[in-house]
Amino acid sequence: MGAADPEPTPEDVLWERLARPPLDTPAALFLLGHWPLRFVAGQMLYLLAPMAELLGWHGWRSWAERLSRAQGSEKGKAP
């Protein structure tokens, strides 16, 4: 028997929900329209992540990493 599938991360769940037909076009337009602000938001999350961890909120660092990536660093993947 194989090992159980790992539990999906919150980011994966969000991307799966946004990829469904009613939200796919609006989500894509929103993300592409706000692409320049993405890096700034990622850096702000890096700044706030230690405080969030102390307060018990987890997962900010993974969002910061995703948002701070350079454009085109992963071809074919959602931003």
Secondary structure as GFF3:
##gff-version 3
##sequence-region A 1 79
A	DSSP	alpha_helix	10	18	.	.	.	ID=ss1
A	DSSP	alpha_helix	21	33	.	.	.	ID=ss2
A	DSSP	alpha_helix	35	54	.	.	.	ID=ss3
A	DSSP	alpha_helix	60	68	.	.	.	ID=ss4
###
